[in-house]
């Protein structure tokens, strides 16, 4: 495993991190129970992964609960990240949003479920257009000052939203966002239009979610082989939208590069992301330890010799 700075901090995290949407039954992403969660967490640590990312909304708290139990006795080996903002109730509208009321309630609930006294990275899980931004940012600053949260990050903001938030934090001397958890993949490169340069200028580390586009970039699917019903890609539908025809062309390029490197298409897709600027860590998830280990080997893939082939998969030539 290789390690990088967690955004604009001195904390070192593994370049690949463990995602946890597959822990619990509610997300239809694997439905792993406690024994499987325990085994995967231990296995990930043995692979050198030290950053684990979850969220309160993953299976409505079950992912955090399973993860908290799995981390008993080894909590100090992990940089633990979670998120809040998305609805935690189908009836009470106040159990959502980036309000002071909801963030304070949800951080306390996450701490209980995770069985920990602090959260290393607390992330706002999307922009809240109803709540004054100052309220959100002052609440996050209070959580950092209280010691319940070490660092804060954003997730799924537009560039102008992130820039506005960072400007307020700087002006009011509040704890600043150090990371941005964003969707980024070979079939979803919109982040490069302006967010990457924004993050690079402000030294914000990007945490990549869905780097394989919901499993599409695993290389298992093509025009002749659509995903069968029991796959994560089929369960979640088109989890991240992209042009399917362009996607198939990228798959062809991935397979060509993978053959040259004696690697899998998934490893090439992950290695490409690891070569991108300001990426602090790429979040990977798996249903089995074998698949997790296979993807971890992406850190040893050097794409420089085959960069021209990868470019052919992009109509823009980038």
Secondary structure, DSSP 8 states (H G I E B T S, - for coil): --EEE-SSSS-EEESEEEE-TTBSSTTSS--B-HHHHHHHHHHHHHTT--EEE--TTGGGGHHHHHHHHHTTTTGGG-EEEEEE-S-S-SS-TTSSSS-HHHHHHHHHHHHHHHT-S-EEEEEEES--SSS-HHHHHHHHHHHHHHTSEEEEEEES--HHHHHHHHHHHHHTT---EEEEEEE-BTTB-GGGGTHHHHHHHHT-EEEEE-TTTTTGGGS---SS----TTSHHHHTSSSS---HHHHHHHHHHHHHHHHHHT--HHHHHHHHHHTSTTEEEEEE--SSHHHHHHHHGGGG---GGGHHHHHHTSTT--
